[in-house]
Amino acid sequence: MDAAFASDGDHPPAHVAAIMDGNGRWARARGLPRTEGHRRGAEVVRQIVKASSDLGISYLTLFGFSSENWKRPWPEVFDLMGLLRRYLSHEIDELDRQGVCFKAIGDRSRFEPDIVALIEEAEERTQHNRDLTLVLALSYGGRAEIAHAAKALAEQVAAGEITADEIDEAVFAGMLETSAIPDPDLLIRTGGEKRISNFTLWQCAYTEFVFLDTLWPDFTRDHLEAAIAEFRGRERRYGAVVG
């Protein structure tokens, strides 16, 4: 088999992304407030970050809070912001100890200044770590990211810095927030839904998808390993044809 079309064998995907869906339903099924589902989901994040590092994954991108999530009832948004503050305040020591580099993508302008400061502090403190890069998508939307990149390139053309003919896929990708991060090899979505919900639309052009009925608070290392095993069994053809 041509190497270009081979499965990934025994190698883990370099970049795994996850849409962490099902926190609210997990809590509701147990007669608990949605906040408890989000809290349990945050604990799972801790476990999956460690598992990803152990398995040799280089990049882990988690959809933490979408641009559409701002439309949720304010009490839930308020609780989510509190959970984010606690995560950034209490988990960075452990991430740093594990050699994890933390990055955030998304529109930070909608967050309170103290949250922005915590994000920036976490990024600066862990910037030299190399064991795993954890990318947290916060107030993030794929369409907004693409529109922002297009606007920035249009401004460069108007200013005479580049010509329209110079814009290609590589130039456009360089304007995205993920410009220094390889595209996801594998995207896992928990919770039973089979869509990507405005998450890394450009970057997932050739990503392999695994959809699970498991709710995020029940997601374990075993589920991650099973998704990776499924990924390894696939042939990634990138639009070409074998033979």
C-alpha positions, 0 to 999 in steps of 0.5 A: 500500500502506498505510504500516503494512504496507509493507516497510522499503524501503532502511532497515536494521532499527533493532534486530537480534538474533542467536543465535550458534549453531554454535561447537562444531560448527565446532571439531569439524568441524576437529578442534579443541577447542570453546574454539577455536570460541568464540574464533573466534566472539568474533572474529566478534562484533568484525566484526559489531559494526563492520558493524552500525554501518556499516550504520546499525543502532541496536541489536545484541543478541547471545545470548552465554551462556544461563541453560541454558549453566551446565549444560554441562561445567564445563571448557567453562564455565570456558573461556567465562568466561575468554573473557568476561573477555578480551572485556570487558577487551580490546574495550571500548577499541575499542567506546568508540572506535567510539561503541558503548554496551555493555549487558548483560542477564541474571542477574549473580548467577551470575558471579564478582565480577570479571566483574560489575565488568568488566560494570559498568565497560564499561557506565559507560564507554560509557553516553554513546555513541550510534552503536550500542548493543550488548546482550550477553545473559549468563546470560540466559533469557527465561522467567526475565526474564518471571517476574522482571517478574511477581514485581516487579509482584505485589510492587508490587500487594501493597504498594499501589503500583499496582492489578492493573487498572493492569497492561497490556502497556506496564507489564509491558514496563517491568519487563523488562531491555530496557525502554529498548530497542526490540523486535528487528525482525530475529532471525538464528539461525545453525547450522541450528536453527529455534527461539529457545531461550528468548531474548527471548520477550516482545520477539520477538512481532512480530520477523522471523526469519531462520534460517541453516545457516551456523555462527557462526564462518563468519558474515560481513558478507555474511550480515548484509547478506543477512539484512537484504535478506530483512527488507526484502522482508517486509511486517510486518502486526503481526497485521492484514490488508491491504484 
